[in-house]
Amino acid sequence: MTPARLAAEHGLSSVLAFGAHPDDIDFGAAGSIAAFTEAGVAVTLCLLTAGDAGGFEPGRDAAEMARVREAEQRQAAAVLGVDRVILLDERDGFVAPTAELVGKIVRIMREVRPELVISPHPERAWDRLQKSHPDHMACGEAVVRASYPYVENPFAYPELAAEGLEAFKIRHLMLTTAPQERVNLRLDVTGQESVKMSALRAHFSQHPDAARMEGYVLEKMRQIHGAGGYAEEFHWVTVNAPDTISGF
């Protein structure tokens, strides 16, 4: 399955991708996002934090790091064909799925109205704990809560409806950093691996050994593909199918 075929089969015209930090989305789904935009799908990125607690330079000013990482993310997004990057103001390292954060996510969902939402997984992956940064899981939990029931409940966050941001139903979730037992979708992104590497290179402040990072990511993509190409893996969740009854 390729991203273009997935988009055609599910009628995708708009995708909204969430990450806890700049570079999260690029590690998890840059190949798929590049293929989506190449196929004409509009993709919007939303980062919950500016990543001010990242990097490898002790004593660096957090505000300056935030500015650097925002610029890096916008550069990476441009590589993938993404025009819109939204940055929220959660504190790096302390993201929690609060009602306030869920409301911010619902607002963005109702503005963008995507058929597909990409997000980190809310469950911990014990096979590689580094995938399961607490901010990643908190981001995933907040996005899943927003996806159901809040974004489709007209009585939730009534101030949004008063602004004209009406409730609607998310069709699908595509979750990155999933525990291996949850993976049920592998997308063939062969041909986009170099684009993904270019996006990851844009996050220069986060890679003290860029060559090692690139080698690891490419090898992992080859392993996921298993037949000589490159692929990304996800936990695909259908939130609302044609036969879905709300609450069941």
N, C-alpha and C positions, 0 to 999 in steps of 0.2 A: 504494500500500500504506500503510495506517495502522498505528500500533502495536497498536491493538486487534485488527485483523484478523491481524496477525503473531502476536500472542499466542494467538489462537484457532486458527490454522492449525498452530502448533507446540506447542500444549498447554502454554503457559507459565503456571506458577503462582508461580514464584520467580525473581527476577533479582538478580544481585550485580554491582554497578558499582564499579570501581576507578579511582582517580585518584592522581596523584603528589602533588598539592597541593589544598587547598580551592579551589574554583571550576572545576577541570579538568572534572569531570563535568558541571557546569552549562553550561559553554560547549559541550561536545560533544554532550550528550544530554538536557538538561533537558526539552525538549519531549516527547521520546519517553517519558521516565520519568514525567512528569506524566500522559501518556495511559495508560501501563501501570497506574499506581496507580488511575486513574479507572476502568479496566476490571477492577479487582479483583486485579491482580497484586501480590504482595508484593515490594518493592524494598529492598535493603540497600545502603548506601554504605560503602566502605572507602577511607580516605585514607592513603597511605603516610607522608606527612609532615604536620606542622602548618603548613607554609608560613611558617616563621619568618624566611626570607630574602626574603620578598616585601614589597610596600608601597613608598611613595614618601616616607618621612620619614627622612632620614639621622640616624643616631644613636639611633633608637628601639630600645629593649631587645628582644632577640629573644624572650625568654620572654613578654613582654607581647604582642608581635605574634602569637605562637603562640596565646595565650589569645583574642585578638581574632578571629583567623581561625577557630578552632574554633567560637566562638560564631556567627560569620557563616555557617559551613557548616551548623550545626544549624538556624539560622533559614531558610536556603535550602532545606534538606531538608524542613522542615515545609511550606513553600510548595508543594512537589512531592508532598506526601502520603506522605513517607518518614519512618518512625518511628525507624529504627535507623541510626546512624552510628558506624562503627568507626574509630578513629584509631590507626595504628601509630607507631613511634618512629624511623623513618628520618630521616637528616639532610637537610634541604632543600638542594638543589643538589648532593648527592653520592649519590643513589640508585644502587645497582648491583644487578644480578640475581644476587646471591649465593645459595649453597645455603641459608643461614640465612633470607634474605628469602623465597625460594621456599617454604620450610617453613612460614613464618608464613602465607603466602597459601593453601597447601594446607590448613592448619588451619581457616582461615576458610571456605574452600570446603566442607570436609567438615562444618562446623557448619551452614552455610546450605543446602547441597545444591541449588543453583540449576540450572535447565535452561539458562539463558542467562547468560553473563558479558559485561559491558561493560568495555572497557579502552582506554587509548590504544594507538595502533599502535606496534609495535616498530621500524618502518622510518622512515627520515628522509624527510620530504616536501620536496622541493627547490622545489616551486611556491610554498611559503610557509614559509620556514624557522622562523618564529616558532611554528608548530605543533609543531616538533620539538625542544622543550627536551630536553636530555639526560635529565632526570628522567622525562619522559613516555615516552621510548623505553625506558629502563631498566625502568620500571613495566610497559610492554607486554611486554617480553621476559620478565620474571619471571612475569607472569600467564600468558603463553602456555606457558612451561615447566611451570608448575604445572598448567595445564589438560591438558597431555599431555606426558609420561606420568605425572607424579607423583601427581596426585589420584586416579588410577584404579589405581595400582600398590600392591597391599597390602603389598609388601615395602619400599616407600619410606617413610621417616619412621615406623618401626615404633612409636615412642612414641605416635603419634597413634592407631593401631589399639588399642594397649594401654589408651588412655583411652576407647575406644568410638567413636572417630571413624573409621568404616570407609570404605574406598575406594569411590568411585562414579565414574560417567562424566559429564563435562560434554557436553552435546549441541551447544551453539553458542557462538560468540564473535561479538560485535558491536563492531568496533574503530573508535574515533574517530580524528581527526587523521590519517587515512590519506593516503598519496600518491594523487594524483588517479587514477592508472592502476589503483589497487587498489579504488577505490570501485565497489561492485556492488549497493548497497542505498540507496534514498532513501525515507525515511518521511515521509508527509504529516502534519505536526503542526499544520495550520491550526486555529486556535481555541485552541492552547496557547502561541502566541507571547507573549502578555501574561504568562502564568504564567512562562515562561522568563525574560522580562525582570525580573519580580519577584524570581526566584531570583538572578539576576545582580546586581541592585541590592543584595541583602543583603551582597554582598562589597564593602562600601563602601570598605574600606581599600585596595583594589586598583585603584580607578578614579579617577584624577585628573581625567578628563574623561568622566563617566558618559554624557552625551548623545552624544558621539562614539562611544563604545563601543556603545551601544544602536543607533545608526544603522547602524554597520558590521555588527553581528550580524544585524539584521533584513534588511538588504539582501542579505547573504550567504544567508540563509534563503530569500528571495524568488528569488534566482538558482538555488538548488538546486531549488526547486519548479518554476519555469519556466512556470507557468500561472496566476499571480495569487495563489497561496497561499504557505504557508511550509512548509519541509521541512528535515530533517537528513539527513546522508549518512554512510555507514558502509562498512567492509569486513566483510561477513558471511562467517563461516567455519563450516562444519559439521565439528565434531570427531568426533562419533559419530553416524552415521546407522544405520538398522536393518540395513543390509548391510555396515557397517564391520567389518573384521577387524583386531584390534589388531596394530599393527606394520606394516600395509600401507596 
